[in-house]
């Protein structure tokens, strides 16, 4: 979602988006801190991003009923 110059009319919406961005930034920072502290996991222990993507998409598909 992009911030718009007319956000002054929708302050609560803008505040919500800002809070979401800050939350994502905090999560990203925590991941980077873990990597810095412990390094990357063993290649044998990792899950490929493609597999994670497919699992996430399958979960989304279950939440949304199919349209006939």
MOSULTA-V153386 format. One record per pair of residues at least 24 apart in sequence whose ideal C-beta (glycine too) atoms are under 8 Angstrom apart, sorted by the first residue. I is the first residue (numbers start at 1). GAP is how many residues later the second one is. D is the distance in whole Angstrom. If there is no record, write none. Layout:
i=I gap=GAP d=D
i=I gap=GAP d=D
This chain:
none
